[in-house]
Amino acid sequence: MKHNANSKEPIRGSVCALSPEKEQENEILRQKCAQLRGSNTTSVGRVQSEPEYSTTSESTPRTPLPFSRVAGIGLSRNDSPSTSTRDASHPEVPENDRRNTSLYHGPTSTVYDDTSPNHNEQNRPGPSNEEGTRHFLFSQTARQRQLEPLNLAAGKLDFDGIDPEIGMHLLSIYWSRQLYTAQIIYRPAFMRDMACEGPYFSKLLLNAIFFVVSKHCDRPELRSDPNDITTAGWKFRQRFTQLLRDCFDKSEITTLQALLIMSNALFSRCDERSLSWLYAGNAFNMFIDLGLHVLPAVDSIPAEELEIRKRVLWGAYLIDKIQCLFQGRPPLLNRVNVRASLDFLDDYDELEPFQGITYMTTKPRGVIPSLNVSLLTNLCELTTIVERVLREIYSESRESNLVHRANISEEIKSQLRSWRQNLPLRLDYLSFPDQAVLLPQSACLLALFNVLIILVHRPLIIGHDGVINSTTAHESVNACTAAANQIVQILHDYSQQFSLSSAPYMLSYATYISATIHARIVAQKGSNSTAFQSLVLCRTILVEHTRLYSAAEKARENLDKLISHLGISATDDNPRAESPGSSGNNCPSEQMLMDESINVAREPGVADRALEFGSSLMSLELSDLDLEAIAQGFQVDVESHSFWNYLV
């Protein structure tokens, strides 16, 4: 059924009839639309023509027709982003015109509205409605992807003064390269609003994206010094800082997105830990202020807006956990306060062909799916375990009771085991090489899993108050070694498809964690052991990663200190090694070490044995290790404030 701007007939959604308040709201919206477009308003339920959807009037900027409006669910926001008529009784729903006020207040607050409905995801749509929403979002994303090159050709995209061809290339790098940082931005809404000054696009966010990916672009014109890749994108950071002055005191989705992805880059790329942490903290405050941790009922807002909020919610949660893991700091967002499922209804990116434009593929690859939605979902699930590791094993306020701590460790081990067993076959190339394909982000996912195995088991090696349980210590050494070897295997396999020099920082972090285990084994077994080859390989990769990541340089320095502390010597008659304090200029080549290490970690069934935390890896000959010495080797971390200084 169609409606025109003068009709008094209420707009009916596909889910339920609208309330009288909503009917009044829609009447006001129709009048506003008529004023903006003249008298020719678009009937609800009819998809607009391409220019009407993707471009703006030269005289009056406006937001394009929202996806939900096309489907007849109701309007998600005004055509003018500066005006709002949304029901003010829903304080947790962010609105552009209320960005200077505190938007979310819980039941303990004096401004909490007891008459407001309790929004949560208990009221979920039935299977038929959910499936319809999936098809709807998929079709609208496909349409918007078609419009991107048309808007580019028409000069509609706002690149903030950057050459459009370069700007589009940088955006392509971002969408193809980032996993947890890219998914916090819902591409269809961002690119659509980039063409018409909509609320899900901002120049601040654009410049943050440009800075994040500029180090992966080989164009010299993006560098302050054409010969120095570390200077790539500094003009974007300067522009970001300039724009932030006008955005810092207002809670907006685009601002918190920009702060979070910039925070990630400031740590890994620039090693500016304090500024990175402060940016993230302010972003999380905006996140709570906007009430994004409380998703409205699924039938109360349009499907697109709900999908955007869910992406922002889980994206922020992911970035918090990963950054806290990297920096060794307590997490700021708690899973217990996040009421949201992991059902991402727009799965367009699942089968989008993988684009390896910055991964420097070492050999041609056929067309393979990117599996972004599956990767995002499983990474979210894994980071809920990261939160437990941070809070219950390495927190300063962790439980001191030995029995309780042992029980917590067993629970987390069980969670990790269950996660790996339930990982889709297409993502676990280690266990199912014939049914999966190696993607850079799936390699990162498996590497993070093995990092968590190591972090869960290392305290059990040290024991409690100097008392070592030999059985537990042996099992933990075996588990840590198996996980460290599997990380080396991932690095080897990655090098066969892509260049390690351009690998995501997650692999650099996992390389360091793996190296700390190999160093302890080498201290016992000597330089003739396979662990020594793995140690040298890890160090070489860290040296290579300093080209892109300053944090990798800090990791390499910490590894050298550990090597020196353990008394590991690298003699001149061993051409594969170098002294701990060397600059790294004489490092053996990446490929030479990979060729030597191919048999170090590739052992049949190693993925399965990683699941069996107490298994004995006989090929590694760990049964004769001096557990007391191993524990002392880990004790250096305890003496230097344990986990916080142990991490990169």
Secondary structure, DSSP 8 states (H G I E B T S, - for coil): ----TT--S----SSS---HHHHHHHHHHHHHHHHHHTT----TT----HHHHH---SSS------HHHHHTS--SS-SSTT-----TT-TTS--GGGTTS-----TTSTT--TTS----TTS---HHHHHHHHHHHHHHHHHHHHHHHHHHHTT-S--TTS-HHHHHHHHHHHHHH-STTTTTS-HHHHHHHHTTT-TT--HHHHHHHHHHHHTT---GGGBSSTT-GGGBTHHHHHHHHHHHHHHTTS--HHHHHHHHHHHHHHHHTT--HHHHHHHHHHHHHHHHHTTTTB---TTTS-HHHHHHHHHHHHHHHHHHHHHHHHHT---SS-GGG-B--S--S--GGGSSB---TTTT-SS-----B--HHHHHHHHHHHHHHHHHHHHHTS-TT----HHHHHHHHHHHHHHHHHHHHHS-GGG-TTT-TTT----HHHHHHHHHHHHHHHHHHHHHHH-BTTB--HHHHHHHHHHHHHHHHHHHHHHHHHHHHS-GGG--HHHHHHHHHHHHHHHHHHHHH-TTSHHHHHHHHHHHHHHHHTTT-HHHHHHHHHHHHHHHHTT----TT-TT---TTS-STT---HHHHHHHHHHHH--TTHHHHHHSTT---GGGT-TT--HHHHHHHHHHHHHTTTHHHH--
